[in-house]
Amino acid sequence: MPALQSLAFSVIIFHFHFSCFILSRMEINTLPEEIEEYRDMMWRRDEEHCVKSVFDAEKFIEGIGFCNALTDARQKGPSLYIAVCGRRDAFMPRNVQKDPEASLAWVTKDEVMKRGRVYYAKLLKGKSIFVAPRLVPFFNSLLGVQKKEEKERLSGDAQAVLKVLRKEWEMATSDLNKESKLNDKKRLNKALEELQKTMKVVPAEALYEPWFTYIWTLAEARFGDELKTKVKREDALKEIARAYLSGAGMTLLGELAKVTGLSRVEAGKGNHALVKEGFAERLAVGVYKKTGL
């Protein structure tokens, strides 16, 4: 009997701990409503704070540090498109040309790109994002390639495109294809994506007449001082985590990694540094909240 009682007690304890584990997993996958409301304000997900002009857009990007360009509610993180719509449940329609919100977001994106006051490129997981100038040194510390490392780390096609742009400074896509002697649209696009991810090249302007094309330029032409600024990798992780937590209010397990493309280990290092500094509180495994919020 004592053995049976001990076994029964062990089963009860096991079920208790298992139930607690399930509940904790449910909690870290759900944000409190007050945090959602905080994000509504910071990410411009309400009508009162929505983005209506290029000036609103630049102010929004500078305030939160970085955001996606045209992602909708299906993707995590702040987005210019969602900020233009001014609501949480903003979904990009199939026919964007006839949708006024999608059209405004697209036009605003192009105007912000052309003005060049914030960084714009395909940086994270092949997605176009905006970065406030103050965060450019930190992104460059994580993603950038130094000039002395280019031959080792950049592909031959990327080096060919970069060589042309360093001579011409600005060039349309078709001309760049010819001058780099790639003469292959797929190879050129792949090279341009590589150069954007490594913070070497940015689109400077989108032209629609007589046909659609981008004008490309060197990232250093617009953000030379920021790209020259040297910062340690651990500081870069901390400041990117700070920027995201400041706008999000609270982050769930794996959220920072999904938004930024960082590994969970590196995202964790950034959040741990914020806790050590007192800027954030650790509520559970992978769950952090801005102190005093």
Phi and psi restraints in degrees (value plus and minus 20) as a CYANA .aco file:
   2 PRO   PHI     -74.5   -34.5
   2 PRO   PSI     -58.8   -18.8
   3 ALA   PHI     -84.5   -44.5
   3 ALA   PSI     -60.6   -20.6
   4 LEU   PHI     -86.6   -46.6
   4 LEU   PSI     -60.6   -20.6
   5 GLN   PHI     -83.4   -43.4
   5 GLN   PSI     -59.7   -19.7
   6 SER   PHI     -85.0   -45.0
   6 SER   PSI     -60.5   -20.5
   7 LEU   PHI     -84.8   -44.8
   7 LEU   PSI     -63.4   -23.4
   8 ALA   PHI     -82.3   -42.3
   8 ALA   PSI     -61.3   -21.3
   9 PHE   PHI     -83.5   -43.5
   9 PHE   PSI     -60.1   -20.1
  10 SER   PHI     -84.3   -44.3
  10 SER   PSI     -58.8   -18.8
  11 VAL   PHI     -84.2   -44.2
  11 VAL   PSI     -61.8   -21.8
  12 ILE   PHI     -82.7   -42.7
  12 ILE   PSI     -64.4   -24.4
  13 ILE   PHI     -82.7   -42.7
  13 ILE   PSI     -61.0   -21.0
  14 PHE   PHI     -81.3   -41.3
  14 PHE   PSI     -66.9   -26.9
  15 HIS   PHI     -84.0   -44.0
  15 HIS   PSI     -56.0   -16.0
  16 PHE   PHI     -83.3   -43.3
  16 PHE   PSI     -69.6   -29.6
  17 HIS   PHI     -85.8   -45.8
  17 HIS   PSI     -56.3   -16.3
  18 PHE   PHI     -85.8   -45.8
  18 PHE   PSI     -60.4   -20.4
  19 SER   PHI     -84.2   -44.2
  19 SER   PSI     -61.4   -21.4
  20 CYS   PHI     -82.8   -42.8
  20 CYS   PSI     -59.1   -19.1
  21 PHE   PHI     -83.2   -43.2
  21 PHE   PSI     -65.1   -25.1
  22 ILE   PHI     -82.0   -42.0
  22 ILE   PSI     -63.8   -23.8
  23 LEU   PHI     -83.0   -43.0
  23 LEU   PSI     -60.9   -20.9
  24 SER   PHI     -85.4   -45.4
  24 SER   PSI     -57.5   -17.5
  25 ARG   PHI     -85.4   -45.4
  25 ARG   PSI     -57.5   -17.5
  26 MET   PHI     -84.9   -44.9
  26 MET   PSI     -60.6   -20.6
  27 GLU   PHI     -86.3   -46.3
  27 GLU   PSI     -61.6   -21.6
  28 ILE   PHI     -97.2   -57.2
  28 ILE   PSI     -27.2    12.8
  29 ASN   PHI    -118.7   -78.7
  29 ASN   PSI     -16.5    23.5
  30 THR   PHI    -151.6  -111.6
  30 THR   PSI     110.9   150.9
  31 LEU   PHI    -110.2   -70.2
  31 LEU   PSI     119.4   159.4
  32 PRO   PHI     -81.5   -41.5
  32 PRO   PSI     131.4   171.4
  33 GLU   PHI     -80.9   -40.9
  33 GLU   PSI     -54.5   -14.5
  34 GLU   PHI     -85.6   -45.6
  34 GLU   PSI     -49.7    -9.7
  35 ILE   PHI     -92.8   -52.8
  35 ILE   PSI     -59.9   -19.9
  36 GLU   PHI     -80.4   -40.4
  36 GLU   PSI     -59.9   -19.9
  37 GLU   PHI     -87.4   -47.4
  37 GLU   PSI     -56.4   -16.4
  38 TYR   PHI     -82.4   -42.4
  38 TYR   PSI     -63.4   -23.4
  39 ARG   PHI     -85.6   -45.6
  39 ARG   PSI     -55.8   -15.8
  40 ASP   PHI     -74.7   -34.7
  40 ASP   PSI     -63.3   -23.3
  41 MET   PHI     -93.1   -53.1
  41 MET   PSI     -68.0   -28.0
  42 MET   PHI     -92.6   -52.6
  42 MET   PSI     -56.5   -16.5
  43 TRP   PHI    -114.6   -74.6
  43 TRP   PSI     -12.7    27.3
  44 ARG   PHI      40.3    80.3
  44 ARG   PSI      22.6    62.6
  45 ARG   PHI    -115.9   -75.9
  45 ARG   PSI      11.2    51.2
  46 ASP   PHI    -162.8  -122.8
  46 ASP   PSI     142.2   182.2
  47 GLU   PHI     -84.2   -44.2
  47 GLU   PSI     -52.5   -12.5
  48 GLU   PHI     -86.3   -46.3
  48 GLU   PSI     -54.7   -14.7
  49 HIS   PHI    -131.0   -91.0
  49 HIS   PSI     -13.0    27.0
  50 CYS   PHI     -83.6   -43.6
  50 CYS   PSI     137.0   177.0
  51 VAL   PHI    -102.8   -62.8
  51 VAL   PSI     106.2   146.2
  52 LYS   PHI    -140.6  -100.6
  52 LYS   PSI     -29.0    11.0
  53 SER   PHI    -170.6  -130.6
  53 SER   PSI     150.9   190.9
  54 VAL   PHI     -83.5   -43.5
  54 VAL   PSI     -51.9   -11.9
  55 PHE   PHI     -90.5   -50.5
  55 PHE   PSI     -59.5   -19.5
  56 ASP   PHI     -80.2   -40.2
  56 ASP   PSI     -61.9   -21.9
  57 ALA   PHI     -83.0   -43.0
  57 ALA   PSI     -65.6   -25.6
  58 GLU   PHI     -84.5   -44.5
  58 GLU   PSI     -59.3   -19.3
  59 LYS   PHI     -85.7   -45.7
  59 LYS   PSI     -60.6   -20.6
  60 PHE   PHI     -81.2   -41.2
  60 PHE   PSI     -68.6   -28.6
  61 ILE   PHI     -84.3   -44.3
  61 ILE   PSI     -63.7   -23.7
  62 GLU   PHI     -82.9   -42.9
  62 GLU   PSI     -56.1   -16.1
  63 GLY   PHI     -88.4   -48.4
  63 GLY   PSI     -61.7   -21.7
  64 ILE   PHI    -117.6   -77.6
  64 ILE   PSI     -30.9     9.1
  65 GLY   PHI      76.2   116.2
  65 GLY   PSI     -69.9   -29.9
  66 PHE   PHI    -179.5  -139.5
  66 PHE   PSI     134.1   174.1
  67 CYS   PHI    -179.7  -139.7
  67 CYS   PSI     141.2   181.2
  68 ASN   PHI     -90.7   -50.7
  68 ASN   PSI     139.7   179.7
  69 ALA   PHI    -106.5   -66.5
  69 ALA   PSI     -82.2   -42.2
  70 LEU   PHI    -148.2  -108.2
  70 LEU   PSI       4.9    44.9
  71 THR   PHI     -98.0   -58.0
  71 THR   PSI     137.9   177.9
  72 ASP   PHI    -133.7   -93.7
  72 ASP   PSI    -182.2  -142.2
  73 ALA   PHI     -85.4   -45.4
  73 ALA   PSI     -33.3     6.7
  74 ARG   PHI     -95.7   -55.7
  74 ARG   PSI     -34.7     5.3
  75 GLN   PHI    -129.8   -89.8
  75 GLN   PSI     124.0   164.0
  76 LYS   PHI     -94.7   -54.7
  76 LYS   PSI     133.5   173.5
  77 GLY   PHI      77.5   117.5
  77 GLY   PSI     148.1   188.1
  78 PRO   PHI     -91.0   -51.0
  78 PRO   PSI     133.9   173.9
  79 SER   PHI    -169.3  -129.3
  79 SER   PSI     120.7   160.7
  80 LEU   PHI     -82.0   -42.0
  80 LEU   PSI     -61.0   -21.0
  81 TYR   PHI     -80.5   -40.5
  81 TYR   PSI     -66.2   -26.2
  82 ILE   PHI     -83.6   -43.6
  82 ILE   PSI     -58.5   -18.5
  83 ALA   PHI     -85.6   -45.6
  83 ALA   PSI     -53.5   -13.5
  84 VAL   PHI     -89.3   -49.3
  84 VAL   PSI     -61.6   -21.6
  85 CYS   PHI     -88.5   -48.5
  85 CYS   PSI     -54.8   -14.8
  86 GLY   PHI      52.0    92.0
  86 GLY   PSI      18.2    58.2
  87 ARG   PHI    -179.0  -139.0
  87 ARG   PSI     137.7   177.7
  88 ARG   PHI     -88.3   -48.3
  88 ARG   PSI     -61.1   -21.1
  89 ASP   PHI    -114.4   -74.4
  89 ASP   PSI      28.3    68.3
  90 ALA   PHI    -105.8   -65.8
  90 ALA   PSI     102.8   142.8
  91 PHE   PHI    -142.3  -102.3
  91 PHE   PSI     111.8   151.8
  92 MET   PHI     -87.9   -47.9
  92 MET   PSI     104.7   144.7
  93 PRO   PHI     -94.1   -54.1
  93 PRO   PSI     143.8   183.8
  94 ARG   PHI     -87.7   -47.7
  94 ARG   PSI     -63.0   -23.0
  95 ASN   PHI    -117.8   -77.8
  95 ASN   PSI      65.8   105.8
  96 VAL   PHI     -91.0   -51.0
  96 VAL   PSI     -45.2    -5.2
  97 GLN   PHI     -85.3   -45.3
  97 GLN   PSI     -51.8   -11.8
  98 LYS   PHI    -117.2   -77.2
  98 LYS   PSI     -21.1    18.9
  99 ASP   PHI    -116.0   -76.0
  99 ASP   PSI     101.4   141.4
 100 PRO   PHI     -83.3   -43.3
 100 PRO   PSI     -57.6   -17.6
 101 GLU   PHI     -88.2   -48.2
 101 GLU   PSI     -65.2   -25.2
 102 ALA   PHI     -83.8   -43.8
 102 ALA   PSI     -60.1   -20.1
 103 SER   PHI     -84.7   -44.7
 103 SER   PSI     -63.0   -23.0
 104 LEU   PHI     -84.0   -44.0
 104 LEU   PSI     -62.0   -22.0
 105 ALA   PHI     -82.9   -42.9
 105 ALA   PSI     -61.7   -21.7
 106 TRP   PHI     -86.0   -46.0
 106 TRP   PSI     -67.2   -27.2
 107 VAL   PHI     -83.4   -43.4
 107 VAL   PSI     -62.2   -22.2
 108 THR   PHI     -82.9   -42.9
 108 THR   PSI     -61.9   -21.9
 109 LYS   PHI     -77.3   -37.3
 109 LYS   PSI     -65.5   -25.5
 110 ASP   PHI     -84.7   -44.7
 110 ASP   PSI     -59.4   -19.4
 111 GLU   PHI     -88.3   -48.3
 111 GLU   PSI     -61.5   -21.5
 112 VAL   PHI     -83.1   -43.1
 112 VAL   PSI     -62.3   -22.3
 113 MET   PHI     -78.9   -38.9
 113 MET   PSI     -67.7   -27.7
 114 LYS   PHI     -84.6   -44.6
 114 LYS   PSI     -59.9   -19.9
 115 ARG   PHI     -86.5   -46.5
 115 ARG   PSI     -51.1   -11.1
 116 GLY   PHI      49.0    89.0
 116 GLY   PSI       4.1    44.1
 117 ARG   PHI    -109.5   -69.5
 117 ARG   PSI     -35.2     4.8
 118 VAL   PHI    -149.8  -109.8
 118 VAL   PSI     135.4   175.4
 119 TYR   PHI     -97.4   -57.4
 119 TYR   PSI     115.0   155.0
 120 TYR   PHI    -157.4  -117.4
 120 TYR   PSI     107.5   147.5
 121 ALA   PHI    -194.3  -154.3
 121 ALA   PSI     149.4   189.4
 122 LYS   PHI    -101.5   -61.5
 122 LYS   PSI      73.0   113.0
 123 LEU   PHI    -123.2   -83.2
 123 LEU   PSI     -65.1   -25.1
 124 LEU   PHI    -130.8   -90.8
 124 LEU   PSI      95.7   135.7
 125 LYS   PHI      32.1    72.1
 125 LYS   PSI      17.2    57.2
 126 GLY   PHI      55.6    95.6
 126 GLY   PSI     -11.6    28.4
 127 LYS   PHI    -121.7   -81.7
 127 LYS   PSI     123.0   163.0
 128 SER   PHI     -97.3   -57.3
 128 SER   PSI     109.9   149.9
 129 ILE   PHI    -153.5  -113.5
 129 ILE   PSI     141.0   181.0
 130 PHE   PHI    -126.6   -86.6
 130 PHE   PSI     121.4   161.4
 131 VAL   PHI    -151.7  -111.7
 131 VAL   PSI     109.0   149.0
 132 ALA   PHI     -85.1   -45.1
 132 ALA   PSI     123.9   163.9
 133 PRO   PHI     -72.1   -32.1
 133 PRO   PSI     -54.5   -14.5
 134 ARG   PHI     -84.8   -44.8
 134 ARG   PSI     -40.9    -0.9
 135 LEU   PHI    -120.3   -80.3
 135 LEU   PSI     -26.2    13.8
 136 VAL   PHI     -77.5   -37.5
 136 VAL   PSI     -64.0   -24.0
 137 PRO   PHI     -78.7   -38.7
 137 PRO   PSI     -54.1   -14.1
 138 PHE   PHI     -95.2   -55.2
 138 PHE   PSI     -60.1   -20.1
 139 PHE   PHI     -86.4   -46.4
 139 PHE   PSI     -58.6   -18.6
 140 ASN   PHI     -85.1   -45.1
 140 ASN   PSI     -55.4   -15.4
 141 SER   PHI     -81.8   -41.8
 141 SER   PSI     -53.4   -13.4
 142 LEU   PHI    -109.8   -69.8
 142 LEU   PSI     -53.8   -13.8
 143 LEU   PHI    -132.7   -92.7
 143 LEU   PSI     -44.9    -4.9
 144 GLY   PHI     -89.5   -49.5
 144 GLY   PSI     139.7   179.7
 145 VAL   PHI    -141.8  -101.8
 145 VAL   PSI     103.7   143.7
 146 GLN   PHI     -88.2   -48.2
 146 GLN   PSI     133.8   173.8
 147 LYS   PHI     -78.5   -38.5
 147 LYS   PSI     -58.6   -18.6
 148 LYS   PHI     -90.0   -50.0
 148 LYS   PSI     -34.0     6.0
 149 GLU   PHI    -121.4   -81.4
 149 GLU   PSI     -23.3    16.7
 150 GLU   PHI     -79.4   -39.4
 150 GLU   PSI     -62.4   -22.4
 151 LYS   PHI     -84.8   -44.8
 151 LYS   PSI     -49.3    -9.3
 152 GLU   PHI    -106.7   -66.7
 152 GLU   PSI     -55.1   -15.1
 153 ARG   PHI    -123.5   -83.5
 153 ARG   PSI     -39.6     0.4
 154 LEU   PHI    -120.8   -80.8
 154 LEU   PSI     126.0   166.0
 155 SER   PHI     -88.2   -48.2
 155 SER   PSI     144.8   184.8
 156 GLY   PHI     -81.7   -41.7
 156 GLY   PSI     -60.5   -20.5
 157 ASP   PHI     -84.4   -44.4
 157 ASP   PSI     -62.0   -22.0
 158 ALA   PHI     -83.6   -43.6
 158 ALA   PSI     -60.1   -20.1
 159 GLN   PHI     -85.4   -45.4
 159 GLN   PSI     -56.7   -16.7
 160 ALA   PHI     -85.3   -45.3
 160 ALA   PSI     -64.0   -24.0
 161 VAL   PHI     -85.3   -45.3
 161 VAL   PSI     -62.8   -22.8
 162 LEU   PHI     -83.3   -43.3
 162 LEU   PSI     -58.3   -18.3
 163 LYS   PHI     -81.6   -41.6
 163 LYS   PSI     -61.6   -21.6
 164 VAL   PHI     -85.9   -45.9
 164 VAL   PSI     -65.7   -25.7
 165 LEU   PHI     -86.8   -46.8
 165 LEU   PSI     -52.0   -12.0
 166 ARG   PHI     -88.8   -48.8
 166 ARG   PSI     -40.4    -0.4
 167 LYS   PHI    -109.5   -69.5
 167 LYS   PSI     -61.0   -21.0
 168 GLU   PHI    -119.2   -79.2
 168 GLU   PSI     -43.8    -3.8
 169 TRP   PHI      53.0    93.0
 169 TRP   PSI     -61.7   -21.7
 170 GLU   PHI    -158.3  -118.3
 170 GLU   PSI     121.5   161.5
 171 MET   PHI    -183.6  -143.6
 171 MET   PSI     123.0   163.0
 172 ALA   PHI     -93.4   -53.4
 172 ALA   PSI     139.1   179.1
 173 THR   PHI     -76.4   -36.4
 173 THR   PSI     -69.2   -29.2
 174 SER   PHI     -84.2   -44.2
 174 SER   PSI     -61.6   -21.6
 175 ASP   PHI     -86.4   -46.4
 175 ASP   PSI     -57.9   -17.9
 176 LEU   PHI     -84.9   -44.9
 176 LEU   PSI     -56.3   -16.3
 177 ASN   PHI     -82.2   -42.2
 177 ASN   PSI     -61.8   -21.8
 178 LYS   PHI     -93.3   -53.3
 178 LYS   PSI     -67.0   -27.0
 179 GLU   PHI     -87.5   -47.5
 179 GLU   PSI     -51.1   -11.1
 180 SER   PHI    -100.0   -60.0
 180 SER   PSI     -28.6    11.4
 181 LYS   PHI      43.7    83.7
 181 LYS   PSI       5.7    45.7
 182 LEU   PHI     -99.8   -59.8
 182 LEU   PSI     -64.4   -24.4
 183 ASN   PHI      31.3    71.3
 183 ASN   PSI      16.6    56.6
 184 ASP   PHI    -170.1  -130.1
 184 ASP   PSI      95.7   135.7
 185 LYS   PHI     -81.6   -41.6
 185 LYS   PSI     -61.4   -21.4
 186 LYS   PHI     -85.4   -45.4
 186 LYS   PSI     -63.1   -23.1
 187 ARG   PHI     -84.4   -44.4
 187 ARG   PSI     -60.0   -20.0
 188 LEU   PHI     -84.9   -44.9
 188 LEU   PSI     -67.0   -27.0
 189 ASN   PHI     -80.0   -40.0
 189 ASN   PSI     -60.5   -20.5
 190 LYS   PHI     -84.4   -44.4
 190 LYS   PSI     -61.2   -21.2
 191 ALA   PHI     -86.0   -46.0
 191 ALA   PSI     -61.2   -21.2
 192 LEU   PHI     -86.3   -46.3
 192 LEU   PSI     -57.8   -17.8
 193 GLU   PHI     -84.9   -44.9
 193 GLU   PSI     -59.7   -19.7
 194 GLU   PHI     -83.0   -43.0
 194 GLU   PSI     -62.4   -22.4
 195 LEU   PHI     -90.9   -50.9
 195 LEU   PSI     -49.4    -9.4
 196 GLN   PHI     -91.3   -51.3
 196 GLN   PSI     -63.4   -23.4
 197 LYS   PHI     -83.3   -43.3
 197 LYS   PSI     -49.3    -9.3
 198 THR   PHI    -118.3   -78.3
 198 THR   PSI      -8.7    31.3
 199 MET   PHI      41.1    81.1
 199 MET   PSI      21.2    61.2
 200 LYS   PHI    -122.8   -82.8
 200 LYS   PSI     -53.7   -13.7
 201 VAL   PHI    -155.1  -115.1
 201 VAL   PSI     124.9   164.9
 202 VAL   PHI    -155.2  -115.2
 202 VAL   PSI     130.9   170.9
 203 PRO   PHI     -93.7   -53.7
 203 PRO   PSI     110.6   150.6
 204 ALA   PHI    -117.3   -77.3
 204 ALA   PSI     -46.1    -6.1
 205 GLU   PHI    -185.1  -145.1
 205 GLU   PSI     128.5   168.5
 206 ALA   PHI    -131.2   -91.2
 206 ALA   PSI     104.5   144.5
 207 LEU   PHI    -130.4   -90.4
 207 LEU   PSI     121.1   161.1
 208 TYR   PHI    -135.5   -95.5
 208 TYR   PSI     -29.0    11.0
 209 GLU   PHI    -148.3  -108.3
 209 GLU   PSI     118.2   158.2
 210 PRO   PHI     -94.4   -54.4
 210 PRO   PSI     -32.9     7.1
 211 TRP   PHI    -168.7  -128.7
 211 TRP   PSI     147.2   187.2
 212 PHE   PHI     -95.7   -55.7
 212 PHE   PSI     112.6   152.6
 213 THR   PHI    -179.6  -139.6
 213 THR   PSI     136.9   176.9
 214 TYR   PHI    -119.1   -79.1
 214 TYR   PSI     128.6   168.6
 215 ILE   PHI    -121.1   -81.1
 215 ILE   PSI     105.1   145.1
 216 TRP   PHI    -125.7   -85.7
 216 TRP   PSI     127.3   167.3
 217 THR   PHI    -165.8  -125.8
 217 THR   PSI     150.8   190.8
 218 LEU   PHI     -96.2   -56.2
 218 LEU   PSI     120.3   160.3
 219 ALA   PHI     -80.4   -40.4
 219 ALA   PSI     -56.2   -16.2
 220 GLU   PHI     -88.9   -48.9
 220 GLU   PSI     -38.9     1.1
 221 ALA   PHI     -87.8   -47.8
 221 ALA   PSI     -49.5    -9.5
 222 ARG   PHI    -123.8   -83.8
 222 ARG   PSI     -51.3   -11.3
 223 PHE   PHI    -151.6  -111.6
 223 PHE   PSI      28.0    68.0
 224 GLY   PHI     -80.2   -40.2
 224 GLY   PSI     -67.1   -27.1
 225 ASP   PHI     -84.6   -44.6
 225 ASP   PSI     -62.6   -22.6
 226 GLU   PHI     -85.1   -45.1
 226 GLU   PSI     -58.7   -18.7
 227 LEU   PHI     -95.5   -55.5
 227 LEU   PSI     -40.2    -0.2
 228 LYS   PHI    -102.4   -62.4
 228 LYS   PSI     -39.3     0.7
 229 THR   PHI     -89.9   -49.9
 229 THR   PSI     105.0   145.0
 230 LYS   PHI    -116.7   -76.7
 230 LYS   PSI     109.4   149.4
 231 VAL   PHI    -155.0  -115.0
 231 VAL   PSI     133.0   173.0
 232 LYS   PHI     -94.1   -54.1
 232 LYS   PSI     131.2   171.2
 233 ARG   PHI     -79.7   -39.7
 233 ARG   PSI     -61.9   -21.9
 234 GLU   PHI     -84.7   -44.7
 234 GLU   PSI     -53.9   -13.9
 235 ASP   PHI     -90.1   -50.1
 235 ASP   PSI     -56.9   -16.9
 236 ALA   PHI     -83.4   -43.4
 236 ALA   PSI     -64.1   -24.1
 237 LEU   PHI     -81.2   -41.2
 237 LEU   PSI     -62.3   -22.3
 238 LYS   PHI     -85.8   -45.8
 238 LYS   PSI     -63.8   -23.8
 239 GLU   PHI     -93.0   -53.0
 239 GLU   PSI     -52.8   -12.8
 240 ILE   PHI     -89.5   -49.5
 240 ILE   PSI     -59.9   -19.9
 241 ALA   PHI     -84.0   -44.0
 241 ALA   PSI     -58.5   -18.5
 242 ARG   PHI     -83.7   -43.7
 242 ARG   PSI     -65.2   -25.2
 243 ALA   PHI     -80.3   -40.3
 243 ALA   PSI     -63.7   -23.7
 244 TYR   PHI     -89.0   -49.0
 244 TYR   PSI     -64.6   -24.6
 245 LEU   PHI     -85.5   -45.5
 245 LEU   PSI     -53.7   -13.7
 246 SER   PHI     -80.9   -40.9
 246 SER   PSI     -58.2   -18.2
 247 GLY   PHI    -106.0   -66.0
 247 GLY   PSI     -51.7   -11.7
 248 ALA   PHI    -105.5   -65.5
 248 ALA   PSI     -47.5    -7.5
 249 GLY   PHI      62.0   102.0
 249 GLY   PSI     -59.6   -19.6
 250 MET   PHI    -177.2  -137.2
 250 MET   PSI     121.7   161.7
 251 THR   PHI    -141.0  -101.0
 251 THR   PSI     121.3   161.3
 252 LEU   PHI    -112.7   -72.7
 252 LEU   PSI     154.6   194.6
 253 LEU   PHI     -78.2   -38.2
 253 LEU   PSI     101.2   141.2
 254 GLY   PHI      58.8    98.8
 254 GLY   PSI     -20.4    19.6
 255 GLU   PHI     -86.0   -46.0
 255 GLU   PSI     -67.9   -27.9
 256 LEU   PHI     -81.3   -41.3
 256 LEU   PSI     -59.5   -19.5
 257 ALA   PHI     -83.6   -43.6
 257 ALA   PSI     -62.4   -22.4
 258 LYS   PHI     -86.2   -46.2
 258 LYS   PSI     -58.8   -18.8
 259 VAL   PHI     -92.3   -52.3
 259 VAL   PSI     -60.7   -20.7
 260 THR   PHI    -116.7   -76.7
 260 THR   PSI     -38.0     2.0
 261 GLY   PHI      64.0   104.0
 261 GLY   PSI     -17.1    22.9
 262 LEU   PHI     -92.0   -52.0
 262 LEU   PSI     139.6   179.6
 263 SER   PHI     -91.1   -51.1
 263 SER   PSI     138.8   178.8
 264 ARG   PHI     -83.4   -43.4
 264 ARG   PSI     -51.7   -11.7
 265 VAL   PHI     -84.7   -44.7
 265 VAL   PSI     -66.8   -26.8
 266 GLU   PHI     -91.4   -51.4
 266 GLU   PSI     -57.4   -17.4
 267 ALA   PHI     -81.6   -41.6
 267 ALA   PSI     -60.1   -20.1
 268 GLY   PHI     -83.1   -43.1
 268 GLY   PSI     -58.4   -18.4
 269 LYS   PHI     -81.9   -41.9
 269 LYS   PSI     -60.9   -20.9
 270 GLY   PHI     -83.6   -43.6
 270 GLY   PSI     -65.1   -25.1
 271 ASN   PHI     -88.3   -48.3
 271 ASN   PSI     -58.3   -18.3
 272 HIS   PHI     -81.6   -41.6
 272 HIS   PSI     -58.2   -18.2
 273 ALA   PHI     -84.1   -44.1
 273 ALA   PSI     -55.5   -15.5
 274 LEU   PHI     -88.9   -48.9
 274 LEU   PSI     -56.4   -16.4
 275 VAL   PHI     -85.8   -45.8
 275 VAL   PSI     -65.1   -25.1
 276 LYS   PHI     -80.6   -40.6
 276 LYS   PSI     -55.6   -15.6
 277 GLU   PHI     -96.3   -56.3
 277 GLU   PSI     -40.5    -0.5
 278 GLY   PHI      75.0   115.0
 278 GLY   PSI     -17.2    22.8
 279 PHE   PHI     -96.6   -56.6
 279 PHE   PSI     -46.7    -6.7
 280 ALA   PHI    -151.6  -111.6
 280 ALA   PSI     138.9   178.9
 281 GLU   PHI    -135.2   -95.2
 281 GLU   PSI     119.9   159.9
 282 ARG   PHI    -114.5   -74.5
 282 ARG   PSI      94.3   134.3
 283 LEU   PHI    -112.1   -72.1
 283 LEU   PSI     -51.2   -11.2
 284 ALA   PHI    -183.9  -143.9
 284 ALA   PSI    -197.9  -157.9
 285 VAL   PHI     -79.9   -39.9
 285 VAL   PSI      96.8   136.8
 286 GLY   PHI      55.5    95.5
 286 GLY   PSI     -13.8    26.2
 287 VAL   PHI    -133.8   -93.8
 287 VAL   PSI     101.3   141.3
 288 TYR   PHI    -150.5  -110.5
 288 TYR   PSI     125.8   165.8
 289 LYS   PHI    -151.2  -111.2
 289 LYS   PSI     121.7   161.7
 290 LYS   PHI     -84.2   -44.2
 290 LYS   PSI     107.3   147.3
 291 THR   PHI     -81.2   -41.2
 291 THR   PSI     113.8   153.8
 292 GLY   PHI      59.4    99.4
 292 GLY   PSI     -15.1    24.9
